[in-house]
Amino acid sequence: MFASFHVPPTLLIGGGSRQELVPVVRRLGGTRALLVTDATLMEEGVSQHFVSQLTAAGVVTAVHCIDCGSSSEQKVVEGNAAMRSADADCVVAVGGGSVIDSAKAIAVFATNHGVARDFVGENKVLVPAAPLIALPTTSGSGSEVTRSFVLEDRQRKERLEVASPHCVAAAAIVDYELTLTQPSPLTASVGLETLAHGIEAYVSRRANGLTNPLALACVKLVGQHLVTAYSEPNQRFARAGMSLAACQGGMATSNASGGLVQAMSQPLSAQLGVPQGVASAVLLPIVTKFSLRGSIPRYAAASHAFGAAKDADSDGVSAAKLVLALEELNRSLHLPKLREHPGLERDVFDALLPRLAADAMLNPAAQHNPVVPSAEEIVGLYREAW
């Protein structure tokens, strides 16, 4: 079986790299930009900094705001209207994973006619998107380097995932200094999403020689830096480490596939409004424990990379220690169980379990897990996560 590998043609990473936005836009031929962001970043002045930077360089810039933490299909439709109105020839995304996913969709639908549902799945986007430059302000999804985007269909309570080489950003600028204002709870949840990407990409049935070193490097960096980034938000070395980890995890999972954590977390977000990072954090130790028997040597390697296992430990011991380390990590970062999610009632959760499990089974990532689950097993895992 062959492997493919898709990443942005231009990737700048490190403190201060955000100052290269204008040169990157110019290299891509951009003269009129649509900057996609969210209301919080606008209020904090982060987005306006880039608008001013572009405008001063002669790049006419319009702004489109999405809802914080949400990549809705409706906001993308509005974004495409804003892009046409501004006669924009490129898109700049400043924000977290939801902002970048929304910007990717806007860039794709600027050149491809249709609605998101027409493109769900693999390689249905046939026309190159408008040039997109992504600047992440969180260290989580790694969307700035992936070949996919996810949109929420709020009416049907579904998350629509579109994957294609044409969804890859033209450039990613990963400047950890943009993450220094991340609140600690967000640092924790998106950091666990990064860790899930690294672990699941490494044990995926589609793992390959290009993704393996990225996945393990991601796991190692999270083990070294997440707790510090959470407890000492201004610790620049830890923030830099987590930004790099998110980037590596995004490249690994995008090109190898996620697993059962990805498949199960998306229905939790769509149906119950649980943030993707929180869902990933709750599910990661539970799904890892369930999946160990399918790939003990690989989970053992991930355990060593994370720092949970000792050199003398057998593969079985090392893999088991990874589960214990993940459980302890959730406790130390004060990540809630599902029952602690605001507004989530047990009777509603129980009633939705068959739908949650069915949606998870439909996600291709479930089939790439080391142990492919049945719907009944997924229901049991959701109950354990409660």
TORBAVEX-381728 format. One record per residue (C-alpha): residue number from 1; residue in three letters; x, y, z. Coordinates in Angstrom, 3 decimals, always signed. Layout:
N
+-----+-----+----------+----------+----------+
!   i !  aa !        X !        Y !        Z !
+-----+-----+----------+----------+----------+
! NUM ! ala !        X !        Y !        Z !
...
+-----+-----+----------+----------+----------+
END
This chain:
386
+-----+-----+----------+----------+----------+
!   i !  aa !        X !        Y !        Z !
+-----+-----+----------+----------+----------+
!   1 ! met !   +0.000 !   +0.000 !   +0.000 !
!   2 ! phe !   +1.367 !   +3.412 !   -0.945 !
!   3 ! ala !   +1.133 !   +6.582 !   +1.127 !
!   4 ! ser !   +0.555 !  +10.200 !   +0.145 !
!   5 ! phe !   +1.749 !  +13.242 !   +2.054 !
!   6 ! his !   +0.311 !  +16.740 !   +1.754 !
!   7 ! val !   +1.425 !  +19.814 !   +3.705 !
!   8 ! pro !   +1.432 !  +23.573 !   +2.966 !
!   9 ! pro !   +4.065 !  +24.540 !   +0.375 !
!  10 ! thr !   +5.186 !  +27.334 !   +2.721 !
!  11 ! leu !   +5.502 !  +26.726 !   +6.458 !
!  12 ! leu !   +7.040 !  +29.312 !   +8.769 !
!  13 ! ile !   +7.384 !  +28.419 !  +12.437 !
!  14 ! gly !   +8.790 !  +30.232 !  +15.450 !
!  15 ! gly !   +8.482 !  +33.412 !  +17.489 !
!  16 ! gly !   +8.053 !  +36.518 !  +15.343 !
!  17 ! ser !   +7.185 !  +34.605 !  +12.165 !
!  18 ! arg !   +3.853 !  +36.449 !  +12.036 !
!  19 ! gln !   +5.779 !  +39.495 !  +10.812 !
!  20 ! glu !   +6.254 !  +37.651 !   +7.504 !
!  21 ! leu !   +2.552 !  +37.761 !   +6.640 !
!  22 ! val !   +2.860 !  +40.579 !   +4.110 !
!  23 ! pro !   +5.807 !  +39.035 !   +2.201 !
!  24 ! val !   +3.953 !  +35.720 !   +2.068 !
!  25 ! val !   +0.773 !  +37.361 !   +0.752 !
!  26 ! arg !   +2.804 !  +39.166 !   -1.888 !
!  27 ! arg !   +4.583 !  +35.963 !   -2.982 !
!  28 ! leu !   +1.172 !  +34.389 !   -3.473 !
!  29 ! gly !   +0.075 !  +37.322 !   -5.620 !
!  30 ! gly !   -2.469 !  +38.624 !   -3.142 !
!  31 ! thr !   -3.682 !  +42.191 !   -3.551 !
!  32 ! arg !   -7.075 !  +42.098 !   -1.820 !
!  33 ! ala !   -7.577 !  +39.873 !   +1.248 !
!  34 ! leu !  -10.465 !  +38.568 !   +3.293 !
!  35 ! leu !   -9.290 !  +38.131 !   +6.891 !
!  36 ! val !  -11.296 !  +35.481 !   +8.757 !
!  37 ! thr !  -11.225 !  +35.606 !  +12.558 !
!  38 ! asp !  -13.524 !  +35.526 !  +15.593 !
!  39 ! ala !  -15.067 !  +38.209 !  +17.783 !
!  40 ! thr !  -12.775 !  +37.581 !  +20.762 !
!  41 ! leu !   -9.628 !  +38.120 !  +18.714 !
!  42 ! met !  -11.172 !  +41.263 !  +17.249 !
!  43 ! glu !  -11.915 !  +42.604 !  +20.742 !
!  44 ! glu !   -8.385 !  +41.817 !  +21.899 !
!  45 ! gly !   -6.901 !  +43.686 !  +18.932 !
!  46 ! val !   -5.065 !  +40.634 !  +17.583 !
!  47 ! ser !   -6.913 !  +40.576 !  +14.270 !
!  48 ! gln !   -6.738 !  +44.335 !  +13.835 !
!  49 ! his !   -2.943 !  +44.145 !  +14.061 !
!  50 ! phe !   -2.886 !  +42.036 !  +10.914 !
!  51 ! val !   -5.476 !  +44.176 !   +9.156 !
!  52 ! ser !   -3.288 !  +47.217 !   +9.805 !
!  53 ! gln !   -0.179 !  +45.346 !   +8.663 !
!  54 ! leu !   -1.798 !  +44.329 !   +5.377 !
!  55 ! thr !   -3.450 !  +47.673 !   +4.736 !
!  56 ! ala !   -0.195 !  +49.565 !   +5.315 !
!  57 ! ala !   +1.416 !  +47.357 !   +2.675 !
!  58 ! gly !   -1.291 !  +48.196 !   +0.153 !
!  59 ! val !   -3.282 !  +44.964 !   +0.518 !
!  60 ! val !   -6.935 !  +45.999 !   +0.753 !
!  61 ! thr !   -8.406 !  +43.895 !   +3.574 !
!  62 ! ala !  -11.983 !  +43.057 !   +4.553 !
!  63 ! val !  -12.834 !  +41.214 !   +7.792 !
!  64 ! his !  -15.247 !  +38.323 !   +8.338 !
!  65 ! cys !  -15.962 !  +37.194 !  +11.917 !
!  66 ! ile !  -17.224 !  +33.730 !  +12.835 !
!  67 ! asp !  -18.687 !  +32.587 !  +16.142 !
!  68 ! cys !  -16.041 !  +31.705 !  +18.733 !
!  69 ! gly !  -15.245 !  +27.987 !  +18.683 !
!  70 ! ser !  -17.679 !  +27.234 !  +15.869 !
!  71 ! ser !  -17.231 !  +26.516 !  +12.163 !
!  72 ! ser !  -20.818 !  +26.691 !  +10.938 !
!  73 ! glu !  -21.878 !  +26.213 !   +7.346 !
!  74 ! gln !  -23.933 !  +29.417 !   +7.465 !
!  75 ! lys !  -20.915 !  +31.532 !   +8.456 !
!  76 ! val !  -19.015 !  +30.102 !   +5.508 !
!  77 ! val !  -21.832 !  +31.097 !   +3.141 !
!  78 ! glu !  -21.689 !  +34.603 !   +4.609 !
!  79 ! gly !  -17.907 !  +34.566 !   +4.272 !
!  80 ! asn !  -18.103 !  +33.725 !   +0.582 !
!  81 ! ala !  -20.520 !  +36.616 !   +0.093 !
!  82 ! ala !  -18.066 !  +38.901 !   +1.904 !
!  83 ! met !  -15.232 !  +37.633 !   -0.292 !
!  84 ! arg !  -17.172 !  +38.404 !   -3.466 !
!  85 ! ser !  -18.191 !  +41.812 !   -2.144 !
!  86 ! ala !  -14.563 !  +42.668 !   -1.363 !
!  87 ! asp !  -13.335 !  +41.178 !   -4.657 !
!  88 ! ala !  -10.722 !  +39.367 !   -2.539 !
!  89 ! asp !   -8.122 !  +37.170 !   -4.208 !
!  90 ! cys !   -6.780 !  +35.499 !   -1.048 !
!  91 ! val !   -7.902 !  +34.499 !   +2.436 !
!  92 ! val !   -6.010 !  +35.083 !   +5.693 !
!  93 ! ala !   -7.115 !  +33.064 !   +8.754 !
!  94 ! val !   -6.224 !  +34.320 !  +12.238 !
!  95 ! gly !   -7.596 !  +32.117 !  +15.000 !
!  96 ! gly !   -8.027 !  +28.619 !  +16.324 !
!  97 ! gly !   -9.072 !  +25.475 !  +14.512 !
!  98 ! ser !  -12.665 !  +26.607 !  +13.907 !
!  99 ! val !  -11.523 !  +29.864 !  +12.313 !
! 100 ! ile !   -8.993 !  +28.102 !  +10.101 !
! 101 ! asp !  -11.500 !  +25.415 !   +9.074 !
! 102 ! ser !  -14.019 !  +28.131 !   +8.181 !
! 103 ! ala !  -11.388 !  +30.011 !   +6.181 !
! 104 ! lys !  -10.441 !  +26.827 !   +4.321 !
! 105 ! ala !  -14.069 !  +26.277 !   +3.392 !
! 106 ! ile !  -14.422 !  +29.884 !   +2.220 !
! 107 ! ala !  -11.289 !  +29.505 !   +0.081 !
! 108 ! val !  -12.541 !  +26.203 !   -1.382 !
! 109 ! phe !  -16.038 !  +27.487 !   -2.179 !
! 110 ! ala !  -14.597 !  +30.603 !   -3.778 !
! 111 ! thr !  -13.538 !  +28.383 !   -6.682 !
! 112 ! asn !  -15.748 !  +25.273 !   -6.357 !
! 113 ! his !  -19.506 !  +25.562 !   -6.848 !
! 114 ! gly !  -21.801 !  +23.725 !   -4.459 !
! 115 ! val !  -22.454 !  +23.299 !   -0.743 !
! 116 ! ala !  -20.382 !  +21.526 !   +1.896 !
! 117 ! arg !  -22.424 !  +18.336 !   +1.751 !
! 118 ! asp !  -21.498 !  +17.933 !   -1.934 !
! 119 ! phe !  -17.831 !  +17.573 !   -0.982 !
! 120 ! val !  -17.994 !  +15.438 !   +2.189 !
! 121 ! gly !  -15.468 !  +12.612 !   +2.090 !
! 122 ! glu !  -12.179 !  +12.169 !   +0.272 !
! 123 ! asn !  -10.964 !  +14.003 !   -2.826 !
! 124 ! lys !  -14.261 !  +15.497 !   -4.025 !
! 125 ! val !  -12.800 !  +19.019 !   -4.218 !
! 126 ! leu !  -11.506 !  +19.112 !   -7.786 !
! 127 ! val !  -10.548 !  +22.771 !   -8.311 !
! 128 ! pro !   -7.677 !  +24.465 !   -6.397 !
! 129 ! ala !   -8.918 !  +26.789 !   -3.664 !
! 130 ! ala !   -8.156 !  +30.489 !   -3.427 !
! 131 ! pro !   -4.782 !  +31.037 !   -1.706 !
! 132 ! leu !   -5.107 !  +30.696 !   +2.079 !
! 133 ! ile !   -2.576 !  +31.843 !   +4.686 !
! 134 ! ala !   -3.277 !  +30.391 !   +8.149 !
! 135 ! leu !   -2.003 !  +31.860 !  +11.437 !
! 136 ! pro !   -3.093 !  +29.696 !  +14.404 !
! 137 ! thr !   -3.676 !  +31.343 !  +17.788 !
! 138 ! thr !   -4.127 !  +28.044 !  +19.641 !
! 139 ! ser !   -2.019 !  +24.879 !  +19.828 !
! 140 ! gly !   -4.568 !  +22.174 !  +19.175 !
! 141 ! ser !   -6.118 !  +20.948 !  +15.942 !
! 142 ! gly !   -3.158 !  +21.694 !  +13.667 !
! 143 ! ser !   -5.685 !  +22.710 !  +11.007 !
! 144 ! glu !   -3.120 !  +25.096 !   +9.544 !
! 145 ! val !   -1.256 !  +22.110 !   +8.077 !
! 146 ! thr !   -4.017 !  +19.553 !   +7.423 !
! 147 ! arg !   -5.740 !  +18.528 !   +4.206 !
! 148 ! ser !   -9.271 !  +18.736 !   +5.591 !
! 149 ! phe !  -11.825 !  +20.980 !   +7.245 !
! 150 ! val !  -14.905 !  +20.299 !   +9.363 !
! 151 ! leu !  -18.099 !  +22.353 !   +9.308 !
! 152 ! glu !  -21.134 !  +22.143 !  +11.571 !
! 153 ! asp !  -24.555 !  +21.564 !  +10.050 !
! 154 ! arg !  -26.490 !  +22.944 !  +13.005 !
! 155 ! gln !  -29.888 !  +22.059 !  +11.617 !
! 156 ! arg !  -29.096 !  +18.355 !  +11.294 !
! 157 ! lys !  -26.589 !  +18.363 !  +14.168 !
! 158 ! glu !  -23.837 !  +16.871 !  +12.029 !
! 159 ! arg !  -20.182 !  +17.663 !  +11.446 !
! 160 ! leu !  -19.269 !  +17.612 !   +7.771 !
! 161 ! glu !  -15.662 !  +16.683 !   +7.004 !
! 162 ! val !  -14.150 !  +17.526 !   +3.639 !
! 163 ! ala !  -10.685 !  +16.187 !   +2.756 !
! 164 ! ser !   -8.626 !  +16.923 !   -0.343 !
! 165 ! pro !   -5.135 !  +18.141 !   -1.262 !
! 166 ! his !   -6.952 !  +21.284 !   -2.435 !
! 167 ! cys !   -7.922 !  +21.979 !   +1.200 !
! 168 ! val !   -4.275 !  +22.446 !   +2.201 !
! 169 ! ala !   -3.378 !  +26.047 !   +3.024 !
! 170 ! ala !   -0.990 !  +27.777 !   +0.618 !
! 171 ! ala !   +1.013 !  +28.922 !   +3.646 !
! 172 ! ala !   +1.004 !  +28.362 !   +7.401 !
! 173 ! ile !   +2.644 !  +30.818 !   +9.792 !
! 174 ! val !   +2.969 !  +29.171 !  +13.216 !
! 175 ! asp !   +4.064 !  +31.822 !  +15.701 !
! 176 ! tyr !   +3.826 !  +30.597 !  +19.296 !
! 177 ! glu !   +3.673 !  +34.209 !  +20.523 !
! 178 ! leu !   +0.093 !  +34.294 !  +19.239 !
! 179 ! thr !   -0.793 !  +31.573 !  +21.789 !
! 180 ! leu !   +0.516 !  +33.361 !  +24.883 !
! 181 ! thr !   -2.949 !  +34.687 !  +25.772 !
! 182 ! gln !   -4.625 !  +31.268 !  +25.529 !
! 183 ! pro !   -6.613 !  +30.686 !  +28.761 !
! 184 ! ser !   -5.426 !  +27.697 !  +30.786 !
! 185 ! pro !   -8.620 !  +25.615 !  +30.310 !
! 186 ! leu !   -8.346 !  +26.055 !  +26.532 !
! 187 ! thr !   -4.628 !  +25.237 !  +26.650 !
! 188 ! ala !   -5.507 !  +21.969 !  +28.400 !
! 189 ! ser !   -8.309 !  +20.847 !  +26.099 !
! 190 ! val !   -6.653 !  +21.702 !  +22.785 !
! 191 ! gly !   -3.382 !  +20.255 !  +24.093 !
! 192 ! leu !   -5.122 !  +16.918 !  +24.651 !
! 193 ! glu !   -6.497 !  +17.133 !  +21.122 !
! 194 ! thr !   -2.911 !  +17.505 !  +19.907 !
! 195 ! leu !   -1.841 !  +14.505 !  +21.972 !
! 196 ! ala !   -4.702 !  +12.436 !  +20.568 !
! 197 ! his !   -3.541 !  +13.337 !  +17.057 !
! 198 ! gly !   -0.012 !  +12.186 !  +17.787 !
! 199 ! ile !   -0.966 !   +8.898 !  +19.450 !
! 200 ! glu !   -3.713 !   +7.975 !  +17.002 !
! 201 ! ala !   -1.650 !   +8.830 !  +13.926 !
! 202 ! tyr !   +1.166 !   +6.609 !  +15.224 !
! 203 ! val !   -1.063 !   +3.574 !  +15.891 !
! 204 ! ser !   -3.273 !   +4.137 !  +12.821 !
! 205 ! arg !   -3.597 !   +1.367 !  +10.272 !
! 206 ! arg !   -2.556 !   +4.040 !   +7.735 !
! 207 ! ala !   +0.610 !   +5.092 !   +9.576 !
! 208 ! asn !   +3.626 !   +5.344 !   +7.298 !
! 209 ! gly !   +7.295 !   +6.214 !   +7.258 !
! 210 ! leu !   +6.654 !   +9.925 !   +6.830 !
! 211 ! thr !   +4.023 !  +10.281 !   +9.557 !
! 212 ! asn !   +5.619 !   +8.031 !  +12.196 !
! 213 ! pro !   +8.464 !  +10.378 !  +13.242 !
! 214 ! leu !   +6.109 !  +13.378 !  +13.263 !
! 215 ! ala !   +3.586 !  +11.537 !  +15.422 !
! 216 ! leu !   +6.162 !  +10.426 !  +17.993 !
! 217 ! ala !   +7.783 !  +13.873 !  +18.063 !
! 218 ! cys !   +4.341 !  +15.362 !  +18.757 !
! 219 ! val !   +3.719 !  +12.954 !  +21.640 !
! 220 ! lys !   +7.144 !  +13.690 !  +23.131 !
! 221 ! leu !   +6.665 !  +17.464 !  +22.978 !
! 222 ! val !   +3.238 !  +17.280 !  +24.634 !
! 223 ! gly !   +4.707 !  +15.138 !  +27.396 !
! 224 ! gln !   +7.417 !  +17.720 !  +27.950 !
! 225 ! his !   +5.431 !  +20.953 !  +27.672 !
! 226 ! leu !   +1.648 !  +20.720 !  +28.128 !
! 227 ! val !   +1.513 !  +20.815 !  +31.925 !
! 228 ! thr !   +3.926 !  +23.746 !  +32.011 !
! 229 ! ala !   +2.009 !  +25.658 !  +29.320 !
! 230 ! tyr !   -1.151 !  +25.090 !  +31.373 !
! 231 ! ser !   +0.271 !  +26.121 !  +34.750 !
! 232 ! glu !   +2.649 !  +28.844 !  +33.487 !
! 233 ! pro !   +0.882 !  +30.434 !  +30.494 !
! 234 ! asn !   +3.679 !  +32.911 !  +29.809 !
! 235 ! gln !   +6.396 !  +30.266 !  +29.722 !
! 236 ! arg !   +7.581 !  +30.856 !  +26.185 !
! 237 ! phe !   +9.618 !  +27.645 !  +25.798 !
! 238 ! ala !   +6.561 !  +25.551 !  +26.690 !
! 239 ! arg !   +4.317 !  +27.553 !  +24.364 !
! 240 ! ala !   +6.811 !  +27.126 !  +21.527 !
! 241 ! gly !   +6.926 !  +23.384 !  +22.204 !
! 242 ! met !   +3.140 !  +23.052 !  +22.106 !
! 243 ! ser !   +2.866 !  +25.076 !  +18.886 !
! 244 ! leu !   +5.355 !  +22.755 !  +17.235 !
! 245 ! ala !   +3.560 !  +19.702 !  +18.656 !
! 246 ! ala !   +0.208 !  +20.851 !  +17.256 !
! 247 ! cys !   +1.791 !  +21.398 !  +13.855 !
! 248 ! gln !   +3.441 !  +17.963 !  +13.880 !
! 249 ! gly !   +0.279 !  +16.278 !  +15.128 !
! 250 ! gly !   -1.769 !  +17.950 !  +12.416 !
! 251 ! met !   +0.607 !  +16.797 !   +9.688 !
! 252 ! ala !   +0.706 !  +13.266 !  +11.107 !
! 253 ! thr !   -3.036 !  +12.744 !  +11.554 !
! 254 ! ser !   -3.891 !  +14.427 !   +8.253 !
! 255 ! asn !   -1.637 !  +12.074 !   +6.321 !
! 256 ! ala !   -2.097 !   +8.887 !   +8.361 !
! 257 ! ser !   -5.642 !   +9.357 !   +9.732 !
! 258 ! gly !   -6.926 !   +9.632 !  +13.255 !
! 259 ! gly !   -8.633 !   +6.781 !  +15.056 !
! 260 ! leu !  -11.526 !   +6.071 !  +17.369 !
! 261 ! val !  -11.014 !   +9.197 !  +19.503 !
! 262 ! gln !  -11.547 !  +11.305 !  +16.397 !
! 263 ! ala !  -14.516 !   +9.230 !  +15.278 !
! 264 ! met !  -16.237 !   +9.392 !  +18.679 !
! 265 ! ser !  -15.444 !  +12.999 !  +19.554 !
! 266 ! gln !  -17.063 !  +14.516 !  +16.475 !
! 267 ! pro !  -20.611 !  +13.256 !  +17.272 !
! 268 ! leu !  -20.227 !  +14.532 !  +20.839 !
! 269 ! ser !  -19.510 !  +17.972 !  +19.444 !
! 270 ! ala !  -22.252 !  +17.891 !  +16.831 !
! 271 ! gln !  -25.026 !  +16.406 !  +18.956 !
! 272 ! leu !  -24.247 !  +17.710 !  +22.424 !
! 273 ! gly !  -22.025 !  +20.747 !  +21.912 !
! 274 ! val !  -19.026 !  +19.292 !  +23.748 !
! 275 ! pro !  -15.898 !  +21.130 !  +22.512 !
! 276 ! gln !  -13.692 !  +18.918 !  +20.346 !
! 277 ! gly !  -10.713 !  +19.238 !  +22.682 !
! 278 ! val !  -12.739 !  +18.347 !  +25.775 !
! 279 ! ala !  -14.275 !  +15.366 !  +23.990 !
! 280 ! ser !  -10.827 !  +14.188 !  +22.892 !
! 281 ! ala !   -9.461 !  +14.545 !  +26.423 !
! 282 ! val !  -12.272 !  +12.515 !  +27.989 !
! 283 ! leu !  -12.088 !   +9.780 !  +25.373 !
! 284 ! leu !   -8.324 !   +9.419 !  +24.932 !
! 285 ! pro !   -7.505 !   +7.233 !  +27.982 !
! 286 ! ile !  -10.676 !   +5.175 !  +27.556 !
! 287 ! val !  -10.186 !   +4.520 !  +23.850 !
! 288 ! thr !   -6.454 !   +3.880 !  +24.329 !
! 289 ! lys !   -7.184 !   +1.215 !  +26.948 !
! 290 ! phe !   -9.749 !   -0.395 !  +24.616 !
! 291 ! ser !   -7.366 !   -0.339 !  +21.643 !
! 292 ! leu !   -4.135 !   -1.547 !  +23.313 !
! 293 ! arg !   -4.529 !   -5.172 !  +22.261 !
! 294 ! gly !   -4.485 !   -4.166 !  +18.608 !
! 295 ! ser !   -1.048 !   -2.534 !  +18.657 !
! 296 ! ile !   +0.822 !   -3.077 !  +21.936 !
! 297 ! pro !   +4.326 !   -2.401 !  +20.500 !
! 298 ! arg !   +3.196 !   +0.906 !  +18.990 !
! 299 ! tyr !   +1.397 !   +2.055 !  +22.117 !
! 300 ! ala !   +4.536 !   +1.091 !  +24.033 !
! 301 ! ala !   +6.637 !   +3.310 !  +21.764 !
! 302 ! ala !   +4.179 !   +6.168 !  +22.298 !
! 303 ! ser !   +4.418 !   +5.599 !  +26.049 !
! 304 ! his !   +8.205 !   +5.928 !  +25.928 !
! 305 ! ala !   +7.938 !   +9.078 !  +23.801 !
! 306 ! phe !   +5.471 !  +10.590 !  +26.270 !
! 307 ! gly !   +7.757 !   +9.787 !  +29.184 !
! 308 ! ala !   +5.409 !   +7.342 !  +30.910 !
! 309 ! ala !   +7.506 !   +4.166 !  +30.497 !
! 310 ! lys !  +10.992 !   +3.245 !  +31.632 !
! 311 ! asp !  +13.673 !   +1.704 !  +29.406 !
! 312 ! ala !  +13.450 !   -1.620 !  +31.240 !
! 313 ! asp !   +9.655 !   -1.927 !  +30.887 !
! 314 ! ser !   +8.239 !   -4.575 !  +28.580 !
! 315 ! asp !   +5.928 !   -3.526 !  +25.774 !
! 316 ! gly !   +2.889 !   -4.672 !  +27.748 !
! 317 ! val !   +3.896 !   -2.723 !  +30.843 !
! 318 ! ser !   +4.813 !   +0.328 !  +28.805 !
! 319 ! ala !   +1.468 !   +0.348 !  +26.989 !
! 320 ! ala !   -0.447 !   -0.026 !  +30.261 !
! 321 ! lys !   +1.552 !   +2.845 !  +31.773 !
! 322 ! leu !   +0.440 !   +5.082 !  +28.899 !
! 323 ! val !   -3.204 !   +4.647 !  +29.908 !
! 324 ! leu !   -2.400 !   +5.491 !  +33.525 !
! 325 ! ala !   -0.399 !   +8.549 !  +32.422 !
! 326 ! leu !   -3.290 !   +9.800 !  +30.278 !
! 327 ! glu !   -5.717 !   +9.421 !  +33.176 !
! 328 ! glu !   -3.363 !  +11.328 !  +35.469 !
! 329 ! leu !   -2.835 !  +14.029 !  +32.864 !
! 330 ! asn !   -6.584 !  +14.668 !  +32.659 !
! 331 ! arg !   -6.749 !  +14.951 !  +36.445 !
! 332 ! ser !   -3.790 !  +17.318 !  +36.669 !
! 333 ! leu !   -5.273 !  +19.566 !  +33.969 !
! 334 ! his !   -8.714 !  +19.507 !  +35.643 !
! 335 ! leu !  -10.407 !  +18.273 !  +32.493 !
! 336 ! pro !  -14.062 !  +17.430 !  +33.130 !
! 337 ! lys !  -15.926 !  +14.192 !  +32.559 !
! 338 ! leu !  -18.884 !  +14.374 !  +30.209 !
! 339 ! arg !  -21.310 !  +14.517 !  +33.144 !
! 340 ! glu !  -19.682 !  +17.800 !  +34.180 !
! 341 ! his !  -20.318 !  +19.492 !  +30.834 !
! 342 ! pro !  -22.727 !  +22.426 !  +31.352 !
! 343 ! gly !  -26.319 !  +21.614 !  +30.462 !
! 344 ! leu !  -25.694 !  +17.955 !  +29.617 !
! 345 ! glu !  -28.293 !  +15.664 !  +31.212 !
! 346 ! arg !  -27.899 !  +11.905 !  +31.641 !
! 347 ! asp !  -31.298 !  +11.030 !  +30.154 !
! 348 ! val !  -30.550 !  +13.096 !  +27.023 !
! 349 ! phe !  -27.119 !  +11.489 !  +26.740 !
! 350 ! asp !  -28.520 !   +7.951 !  +27.113 !
! 351 ! ala !  -31.237 !   +8.586 !  +24.548 !
! 352 ! leu !  -28.661 !   +9.780 !  +22.032 !
! 353 ! leu !  -26.226 !   +6.889 !  +22.485 !
! 354 ! pro !  -27.449 !   +4.866 !  +19.454 !
! 355 ! arg !  -27.161 !   +7.961 !  +17.220 !
! 356 ! leu !  -23.728 !   +8.850 !  +18.638 !
! 357 ! ala !  -22.453 !   +5.321 !  +18.032 !
! 358 ! ala !  -23.908 !   +5.158 !  +14.511 !
! 359 ! asp !  -22.298 !   +8.471 !  +13.564 !
! 360 ! ala !  -18.958 !   +7.354 !  +15.006 !
! 361 ! met !  -19.103 !   +4.117 !  +13.018 !
! 362 ! leu !  -19.655 !   +6.091 !   +9.810 !
! 363 ! asn !  -16.459 !   +8.086 !  +10.369 !
! 364 ! pro !  -13.629 !   +6.462 !   +8.336 !
! 365 ! ala !  -11.227 !   +7.090 !  +11.238 !
! 366 ! ala !  -12.983 !   +4.322 !  +13.214 !
! 367 ! gln !  -11.894 !   +1.807 !  +10.594 !
! 368 ! his !   -8.266 !   +2.920 !  +10.926 !
! 369 ! asn !   -8.182 !   +2.283 !  +14.685 !
! 370 ! pro !   -5.948 !   -0.619 !  +15.838 !
! 371 ! val !   -9.110 !   -2.373 !  +17.059 !
! 372 ! val !  -12.150 !   -1.724 !  +14.865 !
! 373 ! pro !  -15.119 !   -1.494 !  +17.249 !
! 374 ! ser !  -18.708 !   -2.584 !  +16.964 !
! 375 ! ala !  -21.528 !   -0.128 !  +17.593 !
! 376 ! glu !  -22.217 !   -1.838 !  +20.900 !
! 377 ! glu !  -18.598 !   -1.399 !  +21.991 !
! 378 ! ile !  -18.739 !   +2.287 !  +21.105 !
! 379 ! val !  -21.872 !   +2.695 !  +23.226 !
! 380 ! gly !  -19.985 !   +1.087 !  +26.109 !
! 381 ! leu !  -17.052 !   +3.459 !  +25.655 !
! 382 ! tyr !  -19.372 !   +6.481 !  +25.633 !
! 383 ! arg !  -20.966 !   +5.260 !  +28.860 !
! 384 ! glu !  -17.529 !   +4.883 !  +30.415 !
! 385 ! ala !  -16.756 !   +8.467 !  +29.389 !
! 386 ! trp !  -19.855 !   +9.774 !  +31.190 !
+-----+-----+----------+----------+----------+
END
